[in-house]
Amino acid sequence: MRARSLTIALALCAACSGGTSAKSTPATDSLTERQRDSILAQSRIPGASGVGKAMRAADSTSARVRATDSVSP
């Protein structure tokens, strides 16, 4: 009985997926991922400030890596 329920649940999940990938975006989208993240970070959505903090941390790390790479021996 358990195997039958699991099979039915998996079949329903497969049928509902629609065959499209989660990363597909419309061809008319003109914003970059960074621009979308920046807009999101400025919104009042709960947790949006975390997006801004993550972007600042990534920028800081990238700047540090660039500075380290530019130092010549």
Secondary structure as UniProt FT lines:
FT   HELIX           2..17
FT   TURN            18..19
FT   TURN            22..23
FT   TURN            27..28
FT   HELIX           33..41
FT   TURN            46..47
FT   HELIX           48..70
//
